[in-house]
Amino acid sequence: RGRVERRLGVHHRAHQVGVVSGIDLGQAARLDDLLEVSVYVGRIGRSSMTLNFEVRRKGEEGLVASAHFVLAAVRRDTFETVPVPEELRARLAPYIDEHTK
């Protein structure tokens, strides 16, 4: 199980693999900048979910970078896609960004 599943207390047989990722760079971060990273669930589909990331300098509003990472739920033995487990879906629901629902 992954770190997120362990922290959420989720126990399922599906495995998540990264299938797509992307990053948009905004302002340049400088050496010794203290950065804050916010992570939220952008979308949960039938067999995949999107995690969104926003990076800012501590105490500032402007984005240094934003990124997304799409994870697919797959069987551990065959890597065939499977539905996102209901337990994981329920545990992640509080973290879904209201603007992307």
C-alpha positions in Angstrom: 0.0 0.0 0.0 1.1 3.5 -0.6 1.8 6.2 2.0 -1.5 8.0 1.3 -3.5 4.8 1.8 -1.7 4.0 5.0 -2.3 7.5 6.4 -6.0 7.3 5.5 -6.3 3.8 6.9 -7.5 2.4 3.6 -7.2 -1.4 3.0 -7.9 -2.6 -0.6 -6.4 -4.9 -3.2 -6.1 -2.4 -6.0 -2.8 -0.6 -6.7 -2.4 2.9 -8.1 0.1 3.7 -10.9 1.0 7.1 -12.3 -0.1 7.4 -15.9 0.0 11.2 -16.7 1.7 14.1 -15.1 2.3 17.7 -15.9 3.7 20.9 -14.4 3.3 24.6 -15.1 6.0 26.8 -13.9 5.1 30.3 -12.8 7.4 32.4 -10.7 11.0 31.2 -10.2 11.8 29.8 -6.8 15.1 30.9 -5.4 17.6 29.2 -3.2 16.5 29.3 0.5 12.8 30.2 -0.4 10.5 28.5 2.0 7.8 26.8 -0.1 4.4 25.5 0.7 2.8 22.7 -1.3 -1.0 22.2 -1.3 -2.3 18.9 -2.6 -6.0 18.2 -3.3 -8.0 15.7 -5.3 -9.1 17.3 -8.6 -11.3 14.4 -9.8 -12.1 10.8 -9.1 -13.3 8.9 -12.1 -14.3 5.3 -12.5 -10.8 3.9 -12.6 -8.6 6.9 -12.1 -8.1 10.0 -10.0 -6.3 13.3 -10.4 -4.2 14.9 -7.7 -3.5 18.6 -8.1 -0.5 20.4 -6.5 0.0 24.1 -5.9 3.4 25.5 -4.9 3.7 29.0 -3.3 6.3 30.8 -1.3 5.3 30.8 2.3 3.0 33.7 3.0 2.5 34.7 -0.6 -0.4 34.2 -2.9 1.3 33.9 -6.3 2.0 30.4 -7.7 5.5 29.3 -8.1 4.2 26.1 -9.9 1.2 24.0 -10.3 1.1 20.3 -11.3 -1.2 17.4 -11.7 -0.7 13.7 -11.4 -3.2 11.1 -12.8 -3.3 7.8 -11.0 -5.0 4.7 -12.4 -6.4 1.9 -10.2 -5.1 -1.4 -11.4 -4.9 -5.1 -10.4 -1.6 -5.8 -8.7 -1.0 -9.0 -10.6 -2.1 -8.0 -14.2 -2.1 -4.2 -14.1 -5.6 -4.3 -15.7 -7.6 -1.2 -14.7 -10.2 -1.7 -12.0 -12.7 0.7 -10.4 -11.3 3.1 -7.7 -12.2 1.3 -4.5 -15.2 2.7 -2.7 -13.3 2.9 0.6 -10.6 5.0 -1.0 -13.2 7.2 -2.8 -15.0 7.8 0.5 -11.8 8.7 2.4 -10.7 11.1 -0.3 -14.0 12.8 -0.6 -13.2 15.6 1.9 -10.2 16.6 -0.2 -11.9 17.0 -3.6 -11.6 20.6 -4.8 -15.0 22.1 -5.1 -14.1 24.0 -8.3 -13.4 20.8 -10.2 -16.5 18.7 -9.2 
